[in-house]
């Protein structure tokens, strides 16, 4: 079963100025969207949905100037993104590269069609 919704995900009005991107994710694979953040406090926002079933979603962080492994800042959780459009945001706590990770590794044979949009907003 599903672990439940990621707590920071919520429904919100769609941002019409940003188009959805569609990506096919094979069974056993993942897709990462890198977001480079230069200012602490930058908001990273997203919306996504999948077909025909849900997917695991989370955010990883990697400092630009280090060889350290990525760390989870929003833990990976399976979400029911095939039932509704999920949306949320994350406020960057550090400069570096954030990876929005859409993970279909739990499904060895069934692919997913991912539709997503992502945006950033600089701190005021």
C-alpha positions in Angstrom: 0.0 0.0 0.0 0.9 3.6 -0.1 2.7 5.4 2.8 0.3 8.3 2.4 0.6 11.8 1.1 3.8 13.7 1.5 2.9 16.2 4.2 4.1 19.3 2.4 2.2 18.5 -0.8 -1.1 20.2 -1.2 -3.6 21.2 -3.8 -3.3 24.8 -5.0 -4.4 26.9 -8.0 -2.5 26.0 -11.1 0.1 28.5 -12.4 -0.9 29.0 -16.0 2.4 30.6 -16.9 4.3 27.4 -16.6 3.6 24.6 -19.0 3.6 20.9 -18.0 6.4 18.7 -19.2 5.7 15.1 -19.9 8.3 12.3 -19.3 8.0 8.6 -19.6 9.6 6.7 -16.7 10.2 3.0 -17.3 9.6 0.4 -14.6 12.6 0.2 -12.2 13.8 3.7 -13.2 13.7 7.3 -11.8 13.7 10.8 -13.2 15.4 13.7 -11.5 14.8 17.4 -12.2 17.8 19.5 -11.0 17.2 23.0 -9.6 20.3 25.2 -8.9 19.7 27.6 -6.0 22.0 30.6 -5.5 20.0 32.4 -2.8 19.0 30.9 0.6 15.2 31.3 1.0 14.4 30.6 -2.7 11.1 28.8 -3.0 11.0 25.7 -5.3 7.5 24.9 -6.4 6.0 22.0 -8.3 2.9 20.3 -9.5 2.7 16.8 -10.9 0.5 13.8 -11.8 1.1 10.3 -13.1 -0.6 7.6 -15.1 -1.5 4.8 -14.7 -0.5 4.5 -11.1 1.3 6.6 -8.4 5.0 7.2 -7.9 7.5 7.9 -5.1 8.5 11.6 -4.8 11.1 13.4 -2.7 13.8 16.1 -2.8 17.5 15.6 -2.5 20.1 18.3 -1.9 23.8 18.4 -3.0 26.1 21.2 -2.2 27.8 22.6 -5.3 31.4 22.5 -4.0 31.5 19.1 -2.4 31.9 15.5 -3.2 29.4 14.5 -0.5 26.5 12.3 -1.4 23.1 13.9 -1.8 21.0 14.2 1.3 17.2 13.9 1.5 15.5 17.2 2.5 12.0 15.9 1.7 12.0 12.1 2.2 10.9 9.8 -0.6 7.3 8.7 -0.2 4.9 6.9 -2.5 2.1 9.2 -3.4 -1.2 8.7 -5.2 -0.4 11.1 -8.0 -2.6 9.1 -10.4 -5.7 10.2 -8.4 -5.1 14.0 -8.4 -2.6 16.7 -9.3 -0.2 17.1 -6.3 1.4 20.4 -5.7 3.8 21.8 -3.1 6.8 23.9 -2.4 10.1 23.8 -0.5 12.1 26.8 0.9 15.8 26.2 0.1 17.9 26.3 3.3 21.2 26.3 1.6 22.8 27.2 -1.8 23.4 24.3 -4.1 21.5 21.8 -6.4 18.2 20.4 -5.3 16.9 17.3 -7.2 13.1 16.7 -7.5 13.1 13.0 -7.7 10.3 11.0 -9.3 11.1 7.3 -8.5 9.4 4.3 -10.2 11.9 1.8 -8.8 9.2 0.0 -6.8 7.6 -1.1 -10.1 9.9 -3.4 -12.0 7.6 -3.8 -15.1 5.1 -1.0 -15.2 6.1 2.4 -16.6 4.7 5.7 -15.6 3.7 8.8 -17.6 4.8 11.8 -15.5 3.4 15.3 -16.2 5.1 18.0 -14.1 5.8 21.7 -13.8 8.4 23.3 -11.6 9.3 26.9 -10.8 11.4 29.0 -8.4 10.7 32.2 -6.6 13.5 34.3 -5.2 13.3 35.5 -1.6 11.8 38.9 -1.0 
